[in-house]
Every structure is written in structure tokens, then in C-alpha cells.
Amino acid sequence: MSDDNNPSKNSTTKQRVRRSRLIINGVAGLLGLTWKLVILPISITSASLGLITGSIGLGFRVAGGVLSFSLSIIGVTSSRRKSSPIRPVSVSAVATASESIHFSSDFENRNGESGRSRESSPIRPVSVSAEATPSESIDFSSDFENRNGKSERSRESSPITPVSVSEDAAGPPEATDFLSEFEIRYGKRRPNFVADGFTEAVHRSRREFKLLFVYLHSPDHPDTAAFCTETLCSEIISEFLNENFVSWGDSIMANGGLKMSKSLKASRYPFWAVIMAAAGQSISLLRQFEGPATPEEMLIELQSVLEESGPAFVAARIEQDIAYEADQANKEAQNQLEREVAFAKLCDEKASSLGAEPEKGPDVTQVSVRLPNGERKGRRFHCTTTLQSLYDFVDSSGCLEVGTYTLVTFFPRVLYGPDELSSTLEELGLYPHASLFVELNM
């Protein structure tokens, strides 16, 4: 009988095959479990690192969002300033000044195209020194950084730091030369530029309580001729500047204009700026504008800076009025004190000049004088004493200013004035006694 036909043997073989498979599967499962146990710490470590990395990334995102929100709240982000409608604005006049000036603005990145106008930061006063030496150069250090890489045509003030400005930024001869050349080329209808140096222009703006308009002239720039003819010297701009501003200009080809150009870091022309010379010794750069502009654009900028500086002018004028009144009161008090001291000294001198009062005698006269307040003053005099001594006696009382009155007898009414000062009392009929009163001169 063959093995294929042996049921018992076949059954045994199948059982062996099953056991073998179970053993193999068991070994494979054991090996798989062992492998998982080996890689489990690695998987846990990897997952932990991923969780930590994600947490750090989330923290940075949250911190960035909070920082951005905070900056936007305090006004660090730029915004476009809306132009005010065109309407006439005037600024009244009056103030005083000092010599060399200290100030800087905040300007950088001037080689790009005109960008958005940013809002003004608070203007911080800058001291003005009166002792700058001629060797010092003008420097308005600046840091107007435009983060999008484009320069701004119209820029408003940022906090200003003190810097020295030379007293000889531009003297009268240089200013006169600029005015002559400008008028020959562009005519007599123009801003009334101060025919003096920059420092004097600052002083004048302070005295007149006006803003200072500064124009830097680049004669070789292709936009200069059109700007001067069509905008700066137009009727609307020239009249507006002459009414509301003190204007100063110079060519960048001259010493003063070149120094000012470097100080303001002007890179595009035409170039103009507006400066406030406030009360006391402070000065601020309010606005500067680079590049060509139409009369309408320039007028909007000028009106805007006038409106923004109005409250500062009012406050400065009130401050100056108070200071002026206090100064005048102090001067008047000092003068009054000096007058009183001088008058007291004069009264003492008059009393000393009289000498001792004589005793009664045949050559002595008794004189009585009634003062304007009703008080009577009496004294004895030698009959040979002059009328001047009688006036000195009245002056020594301290009741009247010298030379403001005349001595008069009651009856008959006789006036004893300056013409009789050298005559004696006996000659004038005021012996052996006399009664007079004081008549104030009109």
C-alpha cells in the first residue's frame, strides 16, 4: 500500500506542518515585538523634539504678533497724511533770538522716488548757542529712514538732536549776490528773501513770530528753472510766503548754501524746508520738500505746516508776553528803586547845604512854607541867605520833586521863581518874616 493511500501517515504530516508554521509565526512575532521595543525610545525622542520645535515656533509667532500690534498702537507704523483743503492761513508776528543754531532732523534714503508722507513726531526744542565759532560747520544730523527704500518728497519732523551751526552760514554780501542773480533771472515777483545770513533770518522769524521758509537753489538742475518760474515765483506762492513766512534762500554753489545743503542732507532739487524759531533759545525743523512741485501742491504743504504749528505759536507768544511783562515789571521796579535812592540822596545833600539853623536875632528872618498836603514847614534864615537856600529847604522835605513847583506869597501874590534864586531874602522882601505856599507847575 502506498503512502498516499495511508490516512494515518498523512494526518501526522499535516500536524507537523501546522506546528512548524505556528513555531515560525511565534518566532516572527517575538522578533517584531523585540524590534518595536528597541525603536520605541527613538520614536518617543523624535516626537518630543517635534513637539518642542512646534512650541518654539508658535511662541515666536505669538511674540511677533504682540510686538507688531504694540508698534502699531504707539504709532511706529507709517501712515499717509491727508492734505488739507486750500484755504488762506495767516500767522501774526513778534520775538527775539541768539546766534549759532543747533538742530538736526531725521532724513535718510534720499536716492529713490518720492514716497508716502509720514505723520509728524512730537517736535523737541533744540538749544541755540550764541557762541559758535566761524570755523564750525553747519550740521543738521538726520536719520529719516524710509524702510521701503524710497525717499520722501515731503517729510515732516522727527525728534531733533542738538548740533552746531556756524555763525557764518551765509553773510550779507553772499545773500545780496544771491538775491541779485535770482531777481535778474526770474523777475521781481518772488519771495522776499532776507538779504542777510541764515542766523539773522532765524532771529527775524523769532522777532516777527513767523515760520522760516528756507530755499536752496541749484542753478544747474534741470527742474530749477521751471520750479522757480511756475511755482516759487507764482503770484499765489510768492504772496502767501511774503504774508506768512520769513524767507531765506541761497545757492548751493555758494558757501552758505552748500553748508545748509549738507546739513539738511538734500539730495534732490528743487529743495525747500520750513523751520520754527520758537520763543527762548530753541529751533525746530518742521518740514522739508524735495523735487519739483506745482503751485497747488506747494500751497497745500505750506498751509498744512502753518495749521500744525499754530498752537505752538500761540503758546510761544503767550509765554513771551508773560516773560516780557515780567521783565518790564522788574525793570520798572529797579528803576523806581534807583530813583528813590537818588532822590533820598539829593534830599540829604540839600539838607546838608543849609547848615545849622541860626538863633533869633536882628539879621534873622522867620519863614513858613505850606506844602501841597497842608503841612507847614518853618525855619529861620539869615537875611542875607539867597532864595536858592529856601528852595533847598523845601526840597529837603522829600515831599516834592525838584523843579516841579514855585514859591508864592499869599498877599500880595508874588511868585518867586528861577529868576530870583540868586537874590537874598532881604532883597525880595522876605525879611524879618515871610509866609509862603507851594504852587505846583502845570
C-alpha positions as CSV (number, residue, x, y, z in Angstrom):
1,M,0.0,0.0,0.0
2,S,1.4,3.5,-0.9
3,D,2.0,6.4,1.4
4,D,-0.7,8.4,-0.4
5,N,-3.3,5.9,0.5
6,N,-2.2,5.8,4.2
7,P,-4.6,8.1,6.1
8,S,-2.7,7.8,9.3
9,K,0.6,9.0,7.9
10,N,-1.0,11.9,6.0
11,S,-2.7,13.1,9.2
12,T,0.6,13.1,11.1
13,T,2.4,15.0,8.3
14,K,-0.3,17.8,8.4
15,Q,0.0,18.2,12.1
16,R,3.8,18.5,11.8
17,V,3.3,21.2,9.1
18,R,0.9,23.1,11.3
19,R,3.2,23.0,14.3
20,S,6.1,24.2,12.2
21,R,4.1,27.2,10.9
22,L,3.0,28.1,14.5
23,I,6.6,28.0,15.7
24,I,7.7,30.2,12.7
25,N,4.9,32.7,13.3
26,G,5.7,32.8,17.0
27,V,9.4,33.4,16.4
28,A,8.4,36.2,13.8
29,G,6.1,37.8,16.3
30,L,8.6,37.7,19.0
31,L,11.2,39.3,16.7
32,G,8.8,42.0,15.7
33,L,7.9,42.8,19.3
34,T,11.6,42.9,20.2
35,W,12.2,45.4,17.3
36,K,9.4,47.6,18.4
37,L,10.8,47.7,21.9
38,V,14.2,48.7,20.5
39,I,12.8,51.6,18.4
40,L,10.2,52.8,20.9
41,P,12.6,55.3,22.8
42,I,13.8,56.7,19.4
43,S,10.2,57.3,18.4
44,I,9.4,59.0,21.7
45,T,12.5,61.2,21.5
46,S,11.7,62.2,17.9
47,A,8.1,63.1,18.8
48,S,9.3,65.1,21.8
49,L,11.7,67.1,19.6
50,G,8.9,67.8,17.1
51,L,6.6,69.0,19.9
52,I,9.3,71.3,21.3
53,T,10.1,72.7,17.9
54,G,6.5,73.4,17.2
55,S,6.1,75.1,20.6
56,I,9.1,77.3,20.0
57,G,7.8,78.3,16.5
58,L,4.3,79.1,17.9
59,G,6.0,81.2,20.7
60,F,7.9,83.2,18.1
61,R,4.7,83.8,16.0
62,V,2.8,84.9,19.1
63,A,5.6,87.3,20.2
64,G,5.9,88.7,16.7
65,G,2.1,89.3,16.6
66,V,2.2,91.1,20.0
67,L,5.2,93.2,19.0
68,S,3.6,94.2,15.7
69,F,0.3,95.1,17.5
70,S,2.2,97.2,20.1
71,L,4.2,99.1,17.5
72,S,1.1,99.9,15.6
73,I,-0.6,101.2,18.8
74,I,2.3,103.6,19.6
75,G,2.4,104.9,16.1
76,V,5.6,103.4,14.7
77,T,3.9,102.3,11.5
78,S,3.8,104.8,8.7
79,S,0.5,106.3,7.5
80,R,-0.3,108.7,4.8
81,R,-1.1,112.2,5.9
82,K,-4.2,113.7,4.3
83,S,-3.7,117.0,2.7
84,S,-5.8,119.9,4.0
85,P,-8.0,121.8,1.6
86,I,-6.6,125.0,0.2
87,R,-7.7,128.0,2.3
88,P,-5.7,131.1,3.3
89,V,-3.9,130.9,6.6
90,S,-2.0,133.7,8.3
91,V,0.3,133.9,11.2
92,S,0.8,137.0,13.3
93,A,4.1,138.5,14.2
94,V,6.7,139.3,17.2
95,A,10.0,137.6,19.1
96,T,13.9,137.6,19.9
97,A,16.9,135.4,19.1
98,S,20.6,134.2,19.5
99,E,23.5,133.3,17.4
100,S,24.6,129.9,16.2
101,I,21.9,127.2,15.9
102,H,21.8,123.6,17.0
103,F,19.4,121.2,15.3
104,S,19.1,118.1,13.2
105,S,16.2,116.3,11.5
106,D,15.7,112.7,10.7
107,F,16.4,112.2,7.0
108,E,18.0,109.2,5.1
109,N,17.5,107.2,1.9
110,R,17.2,110.1,-0.5
111,N,18.1,108.5,-3.8
112,G,14.8,106.8,-4.5
113,E,11.5,108.1,-5.9
114,S,9.0,110.2,-4.0
115,G,7.2,108.2,-1.3
116,R,4.5,108.5,1.2
117,S,4.4,111.4,3.6
118,R,4.7,110.2,7.2
119,E,3.0,112.0,10.2
120,S,4.9,114.3,12.4
121,S,6.6,113.1,15.5
122,P,6.5,115.4,18.5
123,I,8.8,118.4,18.0
124,R,11.5,118.6,20.6
125,P,13.0,122.1,21.1
126,V,16.7,122.4,20.4
127,S,19.1,124.8,22.1
128,V,20.6,127.7,20.1
129,S,24.0,128.7,21.2
130,A,25.2,132.3,20.7
131,E,28.9,131.4,20.8
132,A,29.5,129.3,17.7
133,T,32.9,130.0,16.1
134,P,33.3,130.8,12.4
135,S,35.2,127.6,11.9
136,E,32.3,125.4,12.9
137,S,30.3,123.9,10.1
138,I,26.5,123.6,9.8
139,D,25.2,120.1,10.5
140,F,21.6,119.2,10.9
141,S,22.3,115.5,11.5
142,S,19.4,113.4,10.3
143,D,18.1,109.9,10.3
144,F,14.9,109.9,8.2
145,E,15.0,106.2,7.3
146,N,12.3,105.0,4.8
147,R,12.0,101.3,5.3
148,N,10.6,100.6,1.8
149,G,13.8,102.0,0.2
150,K,12.2,105.1,-1.4
151,S,12.9,108.7,-0.5
152,E,10.0,111.0,0.5
153,R,9.5,114.3,-1.2
154,S,7.7,115.9,1.7
155,R,8.9,114.9,5.1
156,E,7.8,116.1,8.5
157,S,9.8,116.4,11.7
158,S,11.2,113.7,13.9
159,P,12.8,114.2,17.2
160,I,15.8,116.6,16.7
161,T,19.2,116.3,18.3
162,P,21.4,119.3,19.0
163,V,24.2,120.1,16.6
164,S,26.4,123.1,15.9
165,V,25.6,125.6,13.2
166,S,28.3,128.1,12.0
167,E,27.6,131.7,12.6
168,D,28.8,132.4,9.0
169,A,26.4,130.1,7.2
170,A,25.9,133.0,4.8
171,G,26.8,136.6,5.3
172,P,25.1,139.7,3.9
173,P,27.4,140.0,0.8
174,E,26.6,136.4,-0.2
175,A,22.9,136.8,0.4
176,T,22.9,140.1,-1.6
177,D,24.6,138.3,-4.5
178,F,22.0,135.5,-4.5
179,L,19.1,138.0,-4.4
180,S,20.5,140.0,-7.3
181,E,21.1,137.0,-9.5
182,F,17.8,135.4,-8.7
183,E,15.9,138.7,-9.5
184,I,17.7,139.2,-12.8
185,R,16.8,135.7,-13.9
186,Y,13.3,135.3,-12.5
187,G,12.0,138.8,-12.0
188,K,10.9,141.0,-9.1
189,R,7.8,138.9,-8.2
190,R,9.4,136.5,-5.8
191,P,9.6,135.6,-2.1
192,N,11.1,138.5,-0.1
193,F,14.3,136.7,0.9
194,V,16.2,138.2,3.8
195,A,19.2,140.0,2.5
196,D,21.4,138.7,5.3
197,G,22.8,135.5,6.7
198,F,20.8,132.5,7.9
199,T,21.3,133.3,11.6
200,E,19.8,136.8,11.1
201,A,16.9,135.2,9.2
202,V,16.3,133.0,12.2
203,H,16.4,136.0,14.5
204,R,14.0,137.9,12.4
205,S,11.5,135.0,12.2
206,R,11.6,134.8,16.0
207,R,11.0,138.5,16.4
208,E,8.1,138.6,13.9
209,F,6.7,135.3,15.2
210,K,6.7,133.7,11.8
211,L,8.0,130.4,10.4
212,L,11.2,130.5,8.4
213,F,11.0,129.3,4.8
214,V,14.4,128.1,3.6
215,Y,15.0,127.6,-0.2
216,L,18.2,126.0,-1.5
217,H,18.8,127.0,-5.1
218,S,20.5,124.6,-7.6
219,P,21.1,126.7,-10.7
220,D,22.3,123.7,-12.9
221,H,19.5,121.3,-12.0
222,P,17.1,120.7,-15.0
223,D,14.0,121.3,-12.8
224,T,15.1,124.5,-11.2
225,A,14.1,127.0,-13.9
226,A,10.6,125.6,-14.2
227,F,10.1,125.4,-10.5
228,C,11.2,129.0,-9.9
229,T,9.2,130.4,-12.8
230,E,6.0,128.5,-12.5
231,T,5.8,127.7,-8.7
232,L,8.1,129.6,-6.4
233,C,7.6,133.0,-8.2
234,S,4.0,132.4,-9.0
235,E,1.6,135.1,-7.6
236,I,-0.2,132.7,-5.2
237,I,3.0,131.3,-3.7
238,S,5.1,134.5,-3.5
239,E,2.2,136.4,-1.9
240,F,1.5,133.5,0.6
241,L,5.1,133.3,1.6
242,N,5.5,137.0,2.0
243,E,2.4,137.3,4.2
244,N,3.0,134.3,6.4
245,F,6.7,133.5,6.4
246,V,10.2,135.0,6.8
247,S,12.0,133.7,3.7
248,W,15.7,132.9,3.3
249,G,17.5,131.4,0.3
250,D,20.9,130.8,-1.1
251,S,22.6,129.0,-3.9
252,I,24.3,125.6,-3.3
253,M,27.2,126.9,-5.4
254,A,27.9,129.5,-2.6
255,N,29.4,128.7,0.8
256,G,26.3,129.2,2.9
257,G,24.0,127.3,0.6
258,L,26.4,124.4,0.3
259,K,26.8,124.1,4.1
260,M,23.0,124.2,4.5
261,S,22.5,121.6,1.8
262,K,24.9,119.2,3.5
263,S,23.3,119.9,6.9
264,L,19.9,119.1,5.6
265,K,21.2,116.2,3.5
266,A,19.5,117.5,0.4
267,S,19.9,115.0,-2.5
268,R,17.1,116.2,-4.8
269,Y,16.3,119.6,-6.1
270,P,14.4,121.9,-6.0
271,F,14.6,121.8,-2.2
272,W,12.8,123.8,0.5
273,A,12.2,123.5,4.2
274,V,10.2,125.1,7.0
275,I,11.9,125.9,10.3
276,M,10.3,127.2,13.5
277,A,12.3,129.6,15.7
278,A,10.3,129.3,18.9
279,A,10.4,131.6,22.0
280,G,13.5,131.4,24.1
281,Q,16.5,129.7,22.5
282,S,15.0,126.8,20.6
283,I,14.6,125.9,17.0
284,S,12.9,123.0,15.1
285,L,12.8,121.6,11.6
286,L,9.2,121.1,10.7
287,R,9.1,120.1,7.1
288,Q,11.4,119.7,4.1
289,F,10.4,119.0,0.5
290,E,12.5,117.7,-2.4
291,G,11.8,117.7,-6.1
292,P,9.5,119.7,-8.4
293,A,6.0,120.7,-7.3
294,T,3.1,122.6,-8.7
295,P,1.8,125.8,-7.0
296,E,-1.2,123.9,-5.7
297,E,1.0,121.1,-4.2
298,M,3.3,123.6,-2.6
299,L,0.5,125.7,-1.2
300,I,-1.1,122.6,0.4
301,E,2.2,121.8,2.1
302,L,2.7,125.4,3.3
303,Q,-0.9,125.7,4.6
304,S,-0.5,122.3,6.4
305,V,2.6,123.3,8.3
306,L,1.1,126.6,9.3
307,E,-2.0,124.9,10.7
308,E,0.0,122.4,12.6
309,S,2.3,125.0,14.1
310,G,-0.5,127.4,15.1
311,P,-0.9,126.1,18.7
312,A,2.9,126.2,19.2
313,F,2.9,129.8,18.0
314,V,0.1,130.8,20.3
315,A,1.8,129.1,23.3
316,A,5.1,130.7,22.4
317,R,3.6,134.1,22.1
318,I,1.8,133.9,25.4
319,E,5.0,132.7,27.0
320,Q,6.9,135.6,25.5
321,D,4.2,138.1,26.5
322,I,4.4,136.8,30.1
323,A,8.2,136.9,30.1
324,Y,8.1,140.4,28.6
325,E,5.7,141.8,31.1
326,A,7.6,140.2,34.0
327,D,10.8,141.7,32.6
328,Q,9.2,145.1,32.2
329,A,7.9,144.9,35.8
330,N,11.3,144.0,37.1
331,K,12.9,146.9,35.1
332,E,10.3,149.4,36.4
333,A,10.8,148.2,40.0
334,Q,14.6,148.5,39.6
335,N,14.2,152.0,38.1
336,Q,11.9,153.1,40.8
337,L,14.2,151.9,43.4
338,E,17.1,153.7,41.8
339,R,15.0,156.9,41.6
340,E,14.1,156.6,45.2
341,V,17.7,156.1,46.3
342,A,18.8,159.0,44.2
343,F,16.0,161.3,45.5
344,A,16.8,160.4,49.1
345,K,20.5,161.2,48.5
346,L,19.5,164.5,46.9
347,C,17.3,165.4,49.9
348,D,20.2,164.7,52.2
349,E,22.5,166.9,50.1
350,K,20.0,169.7,50.1
351,A,19.6,169.5,53.9
352,S,23.4,169.5,54.4
353,S,23.8,172.5,52.3
354,L,21.6,174.6,54.6
355,G,24.0,174.4,57.5
356,A,22.9,174.9,61.1
357,E,19.7,176.9,61.8
358,P,20.6,180.4,63.2
359,E,19.3,181.7,66.5
360,K,16.8,184.5,66.6
361,G,18.4,187.9,66.0
362,P,18.0,191.2,64.2
363,D,19.5,189.8,61.0
364,V,17.4,186.6,61.0
365,T,14.1,186.1,59.3
366,Q,11.4,183.6,60.1
367,V,10.0,181.8,57.1
368,S,6.9,179.4,57.0
369,V,6.0,177.4,53.9
370,R,2.7,175.5,53.4
371,L,3.1,172.3,51.4
372,P,0.5,170.8,49.0
373,N,-0.5,168.2,51.5
374,G,-1.4,171.0,54.0
375,E,1.6,170.5,56.2
376,R,3.6,173.6,57.2
377,K,7.4,173.7,57.4
378,G,9.2,176.6,59.2
379,R,12.8,177.7,59.6
380,R,15.0,180.6,60.5
381,F,17.4,182.0,57.9
382,H,19.9,184.8,57.8
383,C,18.5,187.8,55.9
384,T,21.5,187.6,53.5
385,T,20.6,184.0,52.6
386,T,19.6,183.6,48.9
387,L,16.2,182.3,47.6
388,Q,18.0,179.1,46.5
389,S,18.5,178.1,50.1
390,L,14.8,178.5,50.7
391,Y,14.1,176.1,47.8
392,D,16.7,173.7,49.1
393,F,14.8,173.7,52.4
394,V,11.6,172.8,50.7
395,D,13.4,170.1,48.6
396,S,14.9,168.5,51.7
397,S,11.5,167.7,53.0
398,G,11.2,164.9,50.3
399,C,7.6,165.8,49.5
400,L,8.2,167.3,46.1
401,E,10.3,166.6,43.0
402,V,13.0,169.2,42.4
403,G,11.9,171.8,39.8
404,T,8.2,170.9,39.9
405,Y,6.9,173.9,41.9
406,T,7.1,177.6,42.6
407,L,7.1,179.5,46.0
408,V,4.4,182.1,46.2
409,T,3.3,184.7,48.8
410,F,-0.3,185.0,49.8
411,F,-0.8,188.7,49.8
412,P,0.2,190.4,47.8
413,R,0.5,187.5,45.4
414,V,4.1,187.3,44.3
415,L,5.8,184.4,42.5
416,Y,9.4,183.7,43.4
417,G,10.8,181.7,40.5
418,P,14.1,180.8,38.9
419,D,15.0,184.4,38.0
420,E,15.2,185.3,41.7
421,L,17.2,182.3,43.0
422,S,20.4,184.4,43.5
423,S,18.6,187.3,45.3
424,T,18.7,187.5,49.1
425,L,15.6,187.1,51.3
426,E,16.0,190.7,52.4
427,E,16.1,192.0,48.8
428,L,13.0,190.0,48.0
429,G,11.0,191.4,50.9
430,L,11.0,188.2,52.8
431,Y,12.5,189.8,56.0
432,P,12.0,189.9,59.0
433,H,9.4,187.2,58.4
434,A,7.6,185.6,55.5
435,S,4.7,183.2,54.8
436,L,4.6,181.3,51.5
437,F,2.9,178.4,49.9
438,V,3.9,175.9,47.2
439,E,2.2,176.1,43.8
440,L,2.8,173.2,41.5
441,N,3.9,173.9,38.0
442,M,1.5,172.9,35.2
